[in-house]
Amino acid sequence: MKEQFIVPRGFPKELWGLFATSVISSIGFSITMPYMSLFLNNILHIPMTLVGILLMSAQVIGATVGLYGGEISDRLGRRFIMARSLLGRFFLFVIVGAVISRWQNIYLIFFFLITNSVLFSFYIPASQAYVADLISEEHRLSAYGLLRMGGNLGWALGPAIGGLLSMIDYAYLFFVTAFCMIIATLILIKFCRESLSLRISDSAMPGEKYFKLNINFKAILSVVSDRQFLSFTLISFSIFIVWGQLVSPLSIYAVNRIGITKGQLGVLFSINGFMVALFQYFMTNLVPDKKELEALAIGSFVYAIGYLSINFADCFSSLIISMIIITIAEMVVTPSSQSYASKIARPENRGRYLAFYNLAQTFGWAFGPLLGGILLDIFAGRSPFIWVTISIVALFSTTGFIIFKRRFS
């Protein structure tokens, strides 16, 4: 494959199909989720600490159940899991949109958050394993960078649409997201062939292969016996906590503490999305092959600078500067972590390994909003302690990746 520094070329059509799927599904996801915290806090009047607990609980439950998704993708195929995850989210968003227009019930919202998290946690490790199946190690970092471009192109478009819809009726967010999910499902089915040869004998009776999976939780958790992978996952968890501040705590802080509008918040997230869509592949190619750990240490340090800079933000324009710094860190950290995790995962159980890594990622995303919510409830106004605490967590990640490299690499 001929490497291109800015414009990606030479990837198989299946990867481009997954890229298009990522764009459409991310548009849908980013239409709804950035405004979920605002809906819970401003419409249902739920304290931010409780909002953080709800978001964390839903993601933890979803990611734990989602461990089976990686295992099933190792047995039945990546495309099998991804298509059913997207289709399930289509039905979910349609139902919740219809119900929320009449009853704004916290128990319904919590059920929605859990179910969406389960389906999302099935999709992510299957999609990451799909890339690793198709792309050789030396080009895998670029491939993950391409997918990151697709996801953030969706994030560039979705929040602005969501900001407009939220001013009319929050229920519209769910209906438009459902439409995006069914389109993404059709694209995936049309353009992405299965990447994994099924290990279950073709001679099995119809339906029998589903009963021969012999999946058990103990087998899934056997990943913890791999000390290198476990150590990398635990260090990555801390940077995922920092990553988890972007959607919920930052949204509340920007709107309720600094005073920007929901429309400006949508623009802020669009800046994040467009930056990644335009520059992710360029940033990824700045990272030499086998230098992911150095990139992770640098990216974590830039994260610390970005979140620390929020202390000095007092208007929309200064928040843009903070978002640019945070996005640069994100472009360095995300594909590097995915690429390195796929390289040290055992090929025969790649779905299992990446599902476990996704569990840590989801736990970080879940604990991040909880930590941010607690800090927002404890410290009033624009207290510097909120973002200093987050920056310290990012610096912990920097130190962890440096130590890991010296020990294992």
C-alpha positions as CSV (number, residue, x, y, z in Angstrom):
1,M,0.0,0.0,0.0
2,K,1.4,3.4,-1.0
3,E,1.5,5.7,2.0
4,Q,0.0,9.2,1.6
5,F,0.9,11.8,4.2
6,I,-2.3,13.8,4.1
7,V,-4.8,12.1,1.8
8,P,-5.2,8.4,2.6
9,R,-5.0,6.0,-0.4
10,G,-4.5,2.3,-1.0
11,F,-6.8,1.0,1.7
12,P,-9.2,-1.9,0.8
13,K,-12.8,-0.9,0.0
14,E,-14.0,-2.7,3.1
15,L,-12.2,-0.1,5.2
16,W,-13.8,2.7,3.3
17,G,-17.1,1.1,3.9
18,L,-16.4,1.0,7.6
19,F,-15.2,4.7,7.3
20,A,-18.6,5.7,5.8
21,T,-20.4,3.7,8.5
22,S,-18.4,5.5,11.1
23,V,-19.2,8.9,9.7
24,I,-23.0,8.4,9.6
25,S,-23.3,6.6,13.0
26,S,-21.1,9.3,14.6
27,I,-23.3,12.0,13.2
28,G,-26.3,10.3,14.9
29,F,-24.5,9.7,18.2
30,S,-23.2,13.3,18.4
31,I,-26.6,14.7,17.7
32,T,-27.9,13.3,20.9
33,M,-25.2,12.6,23.5
34,P,-23.6,16.1,24.0
35,Y,-27.0,17.4,25.0
36,M,-27.9,14.5,27.3
37,S,-26.3,16.1,30.4
38,L,-28.0,19.4,29.6
39,F,-31.4,17.6,29.3
40,L,-30.9,15.7,32.6
41,N,-29.6,18.8,34.5
42,N,-31.6,21.7,33.0
43,I,-34.9,19.9,32.1
44,L,-35.2,17.2,34.7
45,H,-33.3,19.2,37.3
46,I,-31.0,16.4,38.3
47,P,-27.8,17.4,40.2
48,M,-24.6,17.0,38.2
49,T,-23.2,14.4,40.7
50,L,-26.2,12.2,40.1
51,V,-26.0,12.9,36.4
52,G,-22.4,11.6,36.5
53,I,-23.5,8.5,38.5
54,L,-26.2,7.7,36.0
55,L,-23.8,8.1,33.0
56,M,-21.1,6.1,34.8
57,S,-23.5,3.3,35.8
58,A,-24.9,3.0,32.3
59,Q,-21.5,2.8,30.7
60,V,-20.1,0.4,33.2
61,I,-23.0,-2.0,32.8
62,G,-22.9,-1.7,29.1
63,A,-19.2,-2.2,28.8
64,T,-19.3,-5.2,31.1
65,V,-22.0,-6.9,29.1
66,G,-20.2,-5.7,25.9
67,L,-17.2,-8.0,26.8
68,Y,-19.3,-10.8,25.2
69,G,-19.4,-8.8,22.0
70,G,-15.7,-9.1,21.4
71,E,-15.8,-12.8,22.2
72,I,-18.8,-13.4,19.9
73,S,-17.0,-11.5,17.1
74,D,-14.1,-13.9,17.5
75,R,-16.5,-16.8,16.9
76,L,-19.2,-15.5,14.6
77,G,-17.5,-12.6,12.8
78,R,-17.0,-8.8,13.1
79,R,-19.6,-7.8,10.6
80,F,-22.2,-10.0,12.3
81,I,-21.8,-8.0,15.6
82,M,-21.4,-4.6,14.0
83,A,-24.6,-4.8,11.9
84,R,-26.7,-6.0,14.7
85,S,-25.4,-3.4,17.1
86,L,-26.3,-0.6,14.6
87,L,-29.7,-2.1,13.9
88,G,-30.5,-2.4,17.6
89,R,-29.6,1.2,18.2
90,F,-32.0,2.2,15.4
91,F,-34.9,0.6,17.1
92,L,-33.8,1.9,20.5
93,F,-33.6,5.6,19.4
94,V,-37.0,5.4,17.6
95,I,-38.7,4.0,20.8
96,V,-37.1,6.4,23.2
97,G,-37.8,9.4,20.9
98,A,-41.5,8.4,20.8
99,V,-41.8,7.9,24.5
100,I,-39.7,10.9,25.7
101,S,-42.0,13.3,23.7
102,R,-44.8,12.4,26.1
103,W,-43.1,11.2,29.4
104,Q,-39.8,12.7,30.6
105,N,-39.0,9.9,33.0
106,I,-35.6,9.4,34.6
107,Y,-36.0,5.6,34.7
108,L,-36.7,5.5,31.0
109,I,-33.7,7.6,30.3
110,F,-31.5,5.3,32.5
111,F,-32.7,2.2,30.6
112,F,-32.0,3.9,27.3
113,L,-28.4,4.9,28.5
114,I,-27.7,1.3,29.6
115,T,-29.1,-0.3,26.4
116,N,-27.3,2.1,24.1
117,S,-24.0,1.5,26.0
118,V,-24.4,-2.2,25.6
119,L,-24.9,-2.0,21.9
120,F,-22.1,0.5,21.5
121,S,-19.7,-1.7,23.5
122,F,-20.5,-4.6,21.2
123,Y,-19.7,-2.5,18.1
124,I,-16.4,-0.9,19.1
125,P,-14.2,-4.0,19.7
126,A,-15.6,-5.7,16.7
127,S,-14.8,-2.6,14.5
128,Q,-11.3,-2.3,15.9
129,A,-10.7,-6.1,15.4
130,Y,-12.1,-5.7,11.8
131,V,-9.4,-3.1,11.0
132,A,-6.7,-5.4,12.5
133,D,-8.0,-8.3,10.4
134,L,-7.8,-6.3,7.2
135,I,-4.6,-4.2,7.7
136,S,-1.0,-5.2,8.3
137,E,0.7,-3.9,11.4
138,E,2.9,-1.4,9.6
139,H,-0.2,0.4,8.2
140,R,-2.5,-0.2,11.1
141,L,-1.8,3.2,12.8
142,S,-2.8,5.0,9.6
143,A,-6.0,2.9,9.3
144,Y,-7.1,3.7,12.8
145,G,-6.3,7.3,12.0
146,L,-8.6,7.1,9.0
147,L,-11.4,5.7,11.1
148,R,-10.9,8.4,13.6
149,M,-11.3,11.0,10.8
150,G,-14.6,9.4,10.0
151,G,-15.9,9.4,13.5
152,N,-14.9,13.0,14.0
153,L,-16.3,14.1,10.7
154,G,-19.6,12.9,12.3
155,W,-18.8,14.8,15.5
156,A,-18.2,17.9,13.4
157,L,-21.6,17.8,11.9
158,G,-23.8,16.2,14.6
159,P,-23.5,18.7,17.6
160,A,-24.5,21.7,15.4
161,I,-27.6,19.8,14.2
162,G,-28.3,18.7,17.8
163,G,-28.0,22.2,19.1
164,L,-30.7,23.4,16.7
165,L,-33.0,20.4,17.4
166,S,-32.6,20.8,21.1
167,M,-34.0,24.3,20.9
168,I,-37.2,22.9,19.4
169,D,-37.8,19.5,21.2
170,Y,-35.3,17.1,22.7
171,A,-37.3,14.2,21.2
172,Y,-36.3,15.2,17.7
173,L,-32.7,14.4,18.6
174,F,-33.6,10.7,19.0
175,F,-35.5,10.5,15.8
176,V,-32.7,12.0,13.6
177,T,-30.2,9.8,15.4
178,A,-32.3,6.7,14.6
179,F,-32.4,7.7,10.9
180,C,-28.6,7.9,10.9
181,M,-28.3,4.4,12.5
182,I,-30.4,2.7,9.9
183,I,-28.4,4.4,7.1
184,A,-25.1,3.3,8.7
185,T,-26.5,-0.3,9.0
186,L,-27.3,-0.4,5.2
187,I,-23.8,0.9,4.3
188,L,-22.1,-1.7,6.5
189,I,-24.1,-4.6,5.0
190,K,-23.5,-3.4,1.4
191,F,-19.8,-2.6,1.5
192,C,-18.2,-4.6,4.3
193,R,-17.6,-8.3,3.8
194,E,-16.8,-10.4,6.7
195,S,-13.1,-10.3,7.7
196,L,-12.9,-13.4,9.8
197,S,-13.2,-17.0,8.8
198,L,-15.6,-18.7,11.2
199,R,-13.9,-21.3,13.3
200,I,-17.1,-23.3,13.8
201,S,-17.4,-26.1,11.4
202,D,-19.6,-25.6,8.4
203,S,-20.9,-29.1,8.8
204,A,-22.8,-28.1,11.9
205,M,-26.6,-28.2,11.7
206,P,-28.4,-24.9,11.1
207,G,-28.4,-22.9,14.3
208,E,-26.2,-25.5,16.0
209,K,-23.1,-23.2,15.8
210,Y,-24.8,-20.7,18.0
211,F,-25.0,-23.3,20.8
212,K,-21.4,-24.4,20.5
213,L,-19.9,-21.0,21.4
214,N,-19.2,-22.1,25.0
215,I,-18.6,-18.5,26.0
216,N,-18.1,-17.9,29.7
217,F,-17.0,-14.9,31.7
218,K,-13.9,-16.7,33.1
219,A,-12.5,-17.2,29.6
220,I,-13.2,-13.6,28.7
221,L,-11.3,-12.4,31.8
222,S,-8.3,-14.6,31.0
223,V,-6.9,-11.4,29.4
224,V,-5.8,-10.3,32.9
225,S,-3.1,-13.0,32.9
226,D,-1.3,-11.1,30.1
227,R,0.8,-8.7,32.3
228,Q,1.9,-6.5,29.4
229,F,-1.6,-6.0,28.0
230,L,-3.1,-5.5,31.5
231,S,-0.4,-2.9,32.5
232,F,-1.0,-1.0,29.2
233,T,-4.8,-1.1,29.8
234,L,-4.6,0.2,33.4
235,I,-2.4,3.1,32.4
236,S,-4.7,3.9,29.5
237,F,-7.6,4.0,31.9
238,S,-6.3,7.2,33.4
239,I,-6.1,9.0,30.1
240,F,-9.6,7.8,29.3
241,I,-10.8,9.5,32.5
242,V,-9.4,12.8,31.1
243,W,-10.9,12.0,27.7
244,G,-14.3,11.6,29.4
245,Q,-14.4,15.2,30.5
246,L,-15.0,16.5,26.9
247,V,-18.7,15.8,26.5
248,S,-20.5,16.1,29.8
249,P,-18.5,18.2,32.4
250,L,-17.1,20.6,29.8
251,S,-20.6,21.1,28.3
252,I,-22.0,22.0,31.7
253,Y,-19.0,24.2,32.7
254,A,-19.1,26.1,29.4
255,V,-22.9,26.7,29.4
256,N,-23.6,27.2,33.1
257,R,-20.3,28.6,34.4
258,I,-18.8,30.6,31.5
259,G,-22.2,31.4,30.0
260,I,-21.9,30.4,26.3
261,T,-25.2,29.4,24.5
262,K,-26.1,25.9,23.5
263,G,-25.6,26.9,19.9
264,Q,-22.1,28.0,20.7
265,L,-21.5,24.7,22.5
266,G,-22.5,22.9,19.3
267,V,-20.0,25.0,17.3
268,L,-17.3,24.2,19.9
269,F,-17.8,20.5,19.4
270,S,-17.9,21.0,15.6
271,I,-14.5,22.6,15.8
272,N,-13.3,19.4,17.6
273,G,-14.9,17.3,14.9
274,F,-13.7,19.3,11.9
275,M,-10.1,19.5,13.2
276,V,-9.9,15.7,13.5
277,A,-11.6,15.2,10.1
278,L,-9.2,17.5,8.4
279,F,-5.9,16.8,10.3
280,Q,-6.2,13.4,11.9
281,Y,-4.4,11.5,9.1
282,F,-1.7,14.1,8.9
283,M,-1.1,13.9,12.7
284,T,-1.2,10.1,12.6
285,N,1.6,10.0,9.9
286,L,3.7,12.2,12.2
287,V,3.9,9.3,14.5
288,P,6.6,6.8,13.3
289,D,5.8,3.1,13.2
290,K,6.5,1.5,16.6
291,K,6.6,4.9,18.4
292,E,3.0,4.7,19.7
293,L,4.1,4.8,23.4
294,E,6.1,8.0,22.9
295,A,3.1,9.5,21.2
296,L,0.8,8.5,24.0
297,A,3.1,10.1,26.6
298,I,3.3,13.4,24.6
299,G,-0.5,13.3,23.9
300,S,-1.2,12.9,27.6
301,F,1.0,15.9,28.4
302,V,-0.8,18.0,25.8
303,Y,-4.1,17.0,27.3
304,A,-2.9,18.3,30.7
305,I,-2.1,21.7,29.1
306,G,-5.4,21.8,27.3
307,Y,-7.6,21.2,30.3
308,L,-5.4,23.5,32.5
309,S,-6.0,26.3,30.0
310,I,-9.8,26.1,30.6
311,N,-9.0,27.9,33.9
312,F,-8.1,31.0,31.9
313,A,-11.2,30.8,29.6
314,D,-13.8,33.4,30.2
315,C,-15.6,33.6,26.9
316,F,-16.5,31.6,23.8
317,S,-13.3,32.6,21.9
318,S,-11.0,31.6,24.7
319,L,-12.8,28.2,25.0
320,I,-12.0,27.7,21.3
321,I,-8.3,27.9,22.1
322,S,-8.7,25.3,24.8
323,M,-10.7,23.0,22.5
324,I,-7.9,23.2,19.8
325,I,-5.3,22.1,22.3
326,I,-7.5,19.3,23.7
327,T,-8.2,18.2,20.1
328,I,-4.5,18.0,19.2
329,A,-4.0,15.7,22.2
330,E,-7.0,13.6,21.1
331,M,-5.6,13.2,17.6
332,V,-2.3,11.9,19.0
333,V,-3.7,9.6,21.7
334,T,-6.6,7.9,20.1
335,P,-5.2,6.1,17.1
336,S,-1.9,5.4,18.9
337,S,-3.7,3.6,21.8
338,Q,-5.9,1.6,19.4
339,S,-2.9,0.6,17.2
340,Y,-0.7,-0.4,20.1
341,A,-3.5,-2.4,21.8
342,S,-4.1,-4.3,18.6
343,K,-0.4,-5.1,18.2
344,I,0.1,-6.6,21.7
345,A,-3.2,-8.5,21.6
346,R,-3.0,-12.2,20.7
347,P,-4.3,-12.6,17.1
348,E,-6.4,-15.7,17.9
349,N,-8.3,-13.8,20.6
350,R,-8.1,-10.2,19.2
351,G,-11.8,-9.5,19.7
352,R,-11.6,-10.7,23.3
353,Y,-8.5,-8.5,24.0
354,L,-9.9,-5.4,22.3
355,A,-13.3,-5.9,24.1
356,F,-11.3,-5.9,27.4
357,Y,-9.5,-2.8,26.4
358,N,-12.8,-1.2,25.4
359,L,-14.0,-2.1,28.9
360,A,-11.2,0.0,30.4
361,Q,-11.9,2.8,27.9
362,T,-15.6,2.8,28.8
363,F,-14.9,2.7,32.5
364,G,-12.7,5.8,32.0
365,W,-15.4,7.5,30.0
366,A,-17.9,6.6,32.7
367,F,-15.8,7.6,35.7
368,G,-14.6,10.8,33.9
369,P,-18.1,12.4,33.9
370,L,-18.6,11.3,37.5
371,L,-15.3,12.9,38.6
372,G,-16.1,16.0,36.6
373,G,-19.7,16.1,38.1
374,I,-18.4,15.8,41.6
375,L,-15.8,18.6,41.0
376,L,-18.5,20.8,39.5
377,D,-20.8,20.2,42.6
378,I,-18.0,20.8,45.1
379,F,-16.3,23.8,43.6
380,A,-18.6,26.7,42.7
381,G,-18.2,29.1,39.8
382,R,-14.9,28.9,37.8
383,S,-12.8,27.4,40.5
384,P,-9.3,26.4,39.2
385,F,-9.4,23.2,41.3
386,I,-11.8,21.6,38.8
387,W,-9.4,21.6,35.8
388,V,-6.1,21.4,37.8
389,T,-7.4,18.0,39.1
390,I,-8.1,16.8,35.6
391,S,-4.6,18.0,34.4
392,I,-3.0,16.0,37.3
393,V,-4.7,12.8,36.1
394,A,-3.3,13.5,32.5
395,L,0.2,14.0,33.9
396,F,-0.2,10.7,35.7
397,S,-0.8,9.1,32.3
398,T,2.3,10.7,30.9
399,T,4.4,9.2,33.6
400,G,2.7,5.8,33.3
401,F,3.4,5.5,29.6
402,I,7.1,6.4,30.1
403,I,7.5,3.8,32.8
404,F,5.7,1.2,30.7
405,K,8.0,1.8,27.7
406,R,11.1,1.3,29.8
407,R,9.7,-1.9,31.3
408,F,8.1,-3.7,28.4
409,S,9.2,-2.2,25.1
